[in-house]
Amino acid sequence: MKITNLMKQNARDADLISFMNEKYPGRLKKCGSYWRDGDYPDVTIWYNEPYEQYKFKAHAQKSQDYNAEVIGSDTIAYVRKFLDYSFTEAVEELCKYPQ
């Protein structure tokens, strides 16, 4: 399947929390206004209001190095980096979770 620019944008705008709760129930832990990944507790996920997208940051070298080929902090990068999806798989799956 060819990935279009619209699909990429929809995937970046996807509701990452809904995706994770459905596909990986219990993995995300709510901590105030952000979430932590139970498998990578040094990873913070938050909703960036100005961009209307979820973002993430790895705070420790172990998680930063986990999948070094993936650069970025959006939903596509998160799914690729920590869930081992390919780019195409990540976009296709995330498009199913509109914001």
N, CA, C and O of each residue as an XYZ file, in Angstrom:
396
protein
N       0.844     -1.184      0.000
C       0.000      0.000      0.000
C       0.884      1.241      0.000
O       1.878      1.314      0.722
N       0.510      2.198     -0.809
C       1.241      3.458     -0.850
C       0.764      4.358      0.290
O      -0.435      4.551      0.493
N       1.719      4.896      1.017
C       1.410      5.806      2.117
C       1.373      7.233      1.574
O       2.360      7.724      1.025
N       0.239      7.886      1.731
C       0.086      9.252      1.241
C       0.467     10.256      2.332
O       0.578      9.905      3.507
N       0.662     11.490      1.926
C       0.950     12.548      2.906
C      -0.210     12.719      3.886
O       0.011     12.982      5.069
N      -1.433     12.572      3.405
C      -2.601     12.681      4.282
C      -2.601     11.553      5.323
O      -2.921     11.783      6.490
N      -2.245     10.348      4.902
C      -2.168      9.232      5.846
C      -1.098      9.497      6.904
O      -1.316      9.230      8.086
N       0.046     10.017      6.489
C       1.106     10.329      7.449
C       0.637     11.370      8.453
O       0.901     11.243      9.648
N      -0.059     12.401      7.975
C      -0.549     13.435      8.874
C      -1.600     12.873      9.823
O      -1.593     13.185     11.014
N      -2.501     12.047      9.304
C      -3.525     11.431     10.161
C      -2.884     10.542     11.225
O      -3.345     10.507     12.365
N      -1.833      9.832     10.860
C      -1.128      8.975     11.820
C      -0.439      9.819     12.889
O      -0.447      9.449     14.063
N       0.148     10.934     12.504
C       0.788     11.827     13.481
C      -0.246     12.439     14.427
O       0.047     12.703     15.593
N      -1.444     12.657     13.916
C      -2.517     13.258     14.710
C      -3.325     12.215     15.488
O      -4.263     12.578     16.196
N      -2.986     10.941     15.374
C      -3.770      9.859     15.971
C      -3.807      9.961     17.492
O      -2.938     10.566     18.119
N      -4.826      9.357     18.053
C      -4.976      9.277     19.502
C      -4.111      8.120     20.006
O      -4.575      6.984     20.100
N      -2.875      8.416     20.321
C      -1.906      7.405     20.744
C      -2.360      6.666     21.993
O      -2.118      5.467     22.126
N      -3.010      7.361     22.899
C      -3.436      6.731     24.147
C      -4.514      5.680     23.868
O      -4.470      4.589     24.438
N      -5.463      5.988     23.013
C      -6.490      5.007     22.641
C      -5.866      3.803     21.939
O      -6.224      2.659     22.219
N      -4.937      4.066     21.033
C      -4.224      3.002     20.336
C      -3.533      2.077     21.347
O      -3.683      0.857     21.284
N      -2.780      2.666     22.273
C      -2.038      1.869     23.248
C      -2.983      1.115     24.182
O      -2.744     -0.054     24.485
N      -4.043      1.762     24.636
C      -4.976      1.103     25.545
C      -5.688     -0.071     24.888
O      -6.011     -1.049     25.562
N      -5.935      0.008     23.595
C      -6.589     -1.097     22.895
C      -5.601     -2.206     22.539
O      -5.888     -3.384     22.748
N      -4.448     -1.835     22.006
C      -3.474     -2.824     21.526
C      -2.575     -3.370     22.635
O      -2.174     -4.533     22.598
N      -2.262     -2.531     23.618
C      -1.342     -2.894     24.703
C      -1.943     -2.466     26.048
O      -1.387     -1.606     26.731
N      -3.078     -3.067     26.426
C      -3.775     -2.624     27.639
C      -2.884     -2.711     28.879
O      -2.166     -3.688     29.090
N      -2.956     -1.661     29.683
C      -2.221     -1.612     30.931
C      -0.770     -1.183     30.808
O      -0.095     -0.995     31.821
N      -0.280     -1.025     29.592
C       1.138     -0.664     29.425
C       1.412      0.789     29.781
O       2.466      1.096     30.339
N       0.484      1.690     29.471
C       0.680      3.101     29.802
C       0.165      3.382     31.206
O      -0.891      2.896     31.610
N       0.928      4.170     31.933
C       0.560      4.578     33.288
C       0.371      6.090     33.305
O       1.273      6.840     32.934
N      -0.809      6.534     33.738
C      -1.113      7.968     33.810
C      -0.395      8.583     35.005
O      -0.470      8.063     36.118
N       0.297      9.684     34.770
C       1.034     10.411     35.817
C       0.719     11.896     35.656
O       1.449     12.616     34.975
N      -0.347     12.347     36.270
C      -0.740     13.749     36.118
C      -1.209     14.030     34.701
O      -2.177     13.429     34.236
N      -0.529     14.941     34.011
C      -0.928     15.314     32.653
C      -0.149     14.561     31.574
O      -0.235     14.905     30.396
N       0.610     13.536     31.968
C       1.376     12.764     30.992
C       1.265     11.275     31.331
O       0.675     10.900     32.345
N       1.832     10.450     30.481
C       1.811      9.005     30.660
C       3.240      8.476     30.648
O       4.143      9.091     30.079
N       3.425      7.330     31.283
C       4.703      6.607     31.263
C       4.458      5.245     30.619
O       3.408      4.628     30.803
N       5.452      4.797     29.864
C       5.407      3.484     29.236
C       5.900      2.460     30.252
O       7.035      2.556     30.720
N       5.070      1.487     30.599
C       5.433      0.483     31.599
C       6.664     -0.320     31.234
O       7.392     -0.766     32.121
N       6.917     -0.518     29.930
C       8.102     -1.259     29.497
C       9.342     -0.373     29.459
O      10.465     -0.871     29.543
N       9.146      0.926     29.335
C      10.242      1.910     29.294
C       9.860      3.065     30.207
O       9.437      4.112     29.718
N       9.998      2.904     31.528
C       9.487      3.897     32.475
C      10.131      5.275     32.368
O       9.606      6.245     32.916
N      11.252      5.375     31.673
C      11.872      6.694     31.513
C      11.330      7.432     30.287
O      11.826      8.506     29.944
N      10.322      6.870     29.627
C       9.697      7.519     28.474
C       8.443      8.250     28.942
O       7.570      7.664     29.583
N       8.368      9.531     28.615
C       7.213     10.364     28.927
C       6.439     10.633     27.643
O       7.029     10.964     26.613
N       5.118     10.491     27.706
C       4.234     10.791     26.575
C       3.280     11.881     27.048
O       2.712     11.786     28.136
N       3.108     12.904     26.238
C       2.193     13.980     26.592
C       1.490     14.479     25.335
O       1.937     14.242     24.213
N       0.375     15.176     25.557
C      -0.376     15.772     24.453
C       0.097     17.200     24.274
O      -0.006     18.017     25.190
N       0.615     17.500     23.099
C       1.110     18.830     22.778
C      -0.042     19.640     22.182
O      -0.385     19.476     21.011
N      -0.629     20.502     22.989
C      -1.819     21.273     22.588
C      -1.605     22.104     21.316
O      -2.442     22.037     20.416
N      -0.516     22.889     21.203
C      -0.369     23.708     19.997
C      -0.344     22.889     18.705
O      -0.862     23.329     17.678
N       0.254     21.705     18.757
C       0.344     20.854     17.560
C      -0.816     19.873     17.461
O      -1.012     19.246     16.420
N      -1.589     19.737     18.543
C      -2.700     18.793     18.621
C      -2.232     17.377     18.281
O      -2.872     16.657     17.515
N      -1.094     17.000     18.876
C      -0.500     15.685     18.670
C       0.124     15.194     19.971
O       0.475     15.979     20.851
N       0.253     13.870     20.067
C       0.999     13.291     21.179
C       2.479     13.300     20.836
O       2.862     13.074     19.688
N       3.297     13.559     21.826
C       4.748     13.583     21.683
C       5.335     12.688     22.763
O       4.660     12.358     23.738
N       6.595     12.295     22.588
C       7.259     11.510     23.614
C       8.708     11.938     23.738
O       9.285     12.543     22.835
N       9.275     11.603     24.887
C      10.693     11.864     25.129
C      11.237     10.744     25.997
O      10.636     10.376     27.007
N      12.389     10.203     25.591
C      13.097      9.214     26.400
C      14.120      9.968     27.237
O      14.933     10.719     26.699
N      14.083      9.772     28.555
C      14.934     10.533     29.464
C      16.223      9.817     29.841
O      17.077     10.405     30.505
N      16.383      8.562     29.434
C      17.591      7.814     29.793
C      18.231      7.219     28.544
O      17.550      6.965     27.550
N      19.500      7.007     28.598
C      20.257      6.513     27.450
C      19.728      5.171     26.952
O      19.700      4.936     25.744
N      19.306      4.286     27.859
C      18.834      2.959     27.445
C      17.673      3.076     26.457
O      17.691      2.431     25.408
N      16.680      3.879     26.774
C      15.534      4.041     25.878
C      15.893      4.882     24.659
O      15.376      4.638     23.568
N      16.757      5.852     24.826
C      17.169      6.661     23.680
C      17.873      5.805     22.645
O      17.720      6.034     21.445
N      18.645      4.819     23.092
C      19.410      3.970     22.185
C      18.637      2.751     21.711
O      19.114      2.032     20.833
N      17.465      2.497     22.262
C      16.743      1.269     21.974
C      16.600      1.012     20.478
O      16.872     -0.097     20.019
N      16.191      1.987     19.730
C      16.017      1.846     18.286
C      16.530      3.131     17.660
O      15.749      3.996     17.265
N      17.843      3.247     17.574
C      18.490      4.496     17.197
C      18.160      4.960     15.787
O      18.300      6.146     15.487
N      17.727      4.056     14.915
C      17.425      4.465     13.543
C      16.165      5.317     13.452
O      15.957      6.001     12.450
N      15.332      5.286     14.471
C      14.102      6.071     14.471
C      14.367      7.394     15.167
O      14.741      7.436     16.339
N      14.165      8.469     14.423
C      14.383      9.794     14.988
C      13.050     10.518     14.975
O      12.313     10.441     13.992
N      12.738     11.204     16.029
C      11.493     11.958     16.076
C      10.808     11.783     17.401
O      11.245     11.008     18.252
N       9.745     12.500     17.563
C       9.034     12.438     18.833
C       7.527     12.385     18.642
O       6.780     12.703     19.567
N       7.064     11.987     17.455
C       5.619     11.934     17.226
C       5.109     10.499     17.371
O       5.869      9.591     17.709
N       3.829     10.309     17.115
C       3.207      9.004     17.308
C       3.821      7.931     16.412
O       4.021      6.799     16.851
N       4.120      8.275     15.166
C       4.726      7.297     14.252
C       6.075      6.847     14.801
O       6.366      5.652     14.841
N       6.883      7.787     15.215
C       8.204      7.448     15.753
C       8.085      6.597     17.009
O       8.850      5.648     17.183
N       7.146      6.917     17.880
C       6.961      6.138     19.106
C       6.627      4.692     18.773
O       7.252      3.776     19.309
N       5.652      4.472     17.899
C       5.217      3.120     17.545
C       6.351      2.351     16.865
O       6.511      1.152     17.091
N       7.119      3.023     16.055
C       8.260      2.371     15.407
C       9.358      2.055     16.418
O       9.913      0.956     16.420
N       9.658      3.002     17.255
C      10.798      2.869     18.172
C      10.550      1.841     19.262
O      11.410      0.999     19.518
N       9.400      1.892     19.906
C       9.168      1.066     21.090
C       8.243     -0.127     20.870
O       8.127     -0.988     21.742
N       7.585     -0.187     19.712
C       6.706     -1.321     19.428
C       7.177     -2.115     18.215
O       6.544     -3.099     17.832
N       8.270     -1.697     17.618
C       8.898     -2.402     16.487
C       8.007     -2.540     15.255
O       8.071     -3.549     14.552
N       7.191     -1.546     14.995
C       6.423     -1.521     13.757
C       7.298     -0.924     12.656
O       8.173     -0.102     12.928
N       7.058     -1.338     11.423
C       7.696     -0.663     10.291
C       6.984      0.673     10.099
O       5.928      0.910     10.687
N       7.557      1.537      9.282
C       6.922      2.832      9.013
C       5.523      2.621      8.453
O       4.567      3.239      8.919
N       5.399      1.754      7.457
C       4.108      1.503      6.816
C       3.105      0.929      7.811
O       1.956      1.369      7.853
N       3.526     -0.042      8.608
C       2.635     -0.627      9.611
C       2.174      0.423     10.618
O       0.999      0.465     10.983
N       3.096      1.265     11.063
C       2.755      2.300     12.040
C       1.711      3.255     11.482
O       0.726      3.562     12.153
N       1.919      3.723     10.267
C       0.976      4.674      9.653
C      -0.388      4.014      9.476
O      -1.414      4.598      9.825
N      -0.401      2.814      8.940
C      -1.678      2.130      8.700
C      -2.450      1.903     10.003
O      -3.659      2.131     10.044
N      -1.783      1.464     11.050
C      -2.450      1.213     12.325
C      -2.923      2.496     12.993
O      -4.056      2.574     13.467
N      -2.054      3.500     13.029
C      -2.413      4.750     13.711
C      -3.556      5.484     13.017
O      -4.328      6.181     13.674
N      -3.673      5.337     11.712
C      -4.768      6.001     10.987
C      -6.147      5.517     11.463
O      -7.161      6.173     11.220
N      -6.170      4.377     12.133
C      -7.430      3.828     12.641
C      -7.873      4.491     13.938
O      -8.945      4.183     14.459
N      -7.044      5.412     14.469
C      -7.312      6.049     15.759
C      -7.325      7.572     15.630
O      -6.414      8.250     16.105
N      -8.364      8.104     14.984
C      -8.409      9.566     14.813
C      -8.508     10.289     16.149
O      -9.064      9.767     17.115
N      -7.966     11.483     16.185
C      -7.961     12.320     17.387
C      -9.343     12.869     17.637
O      -9.550     13.601     18.605
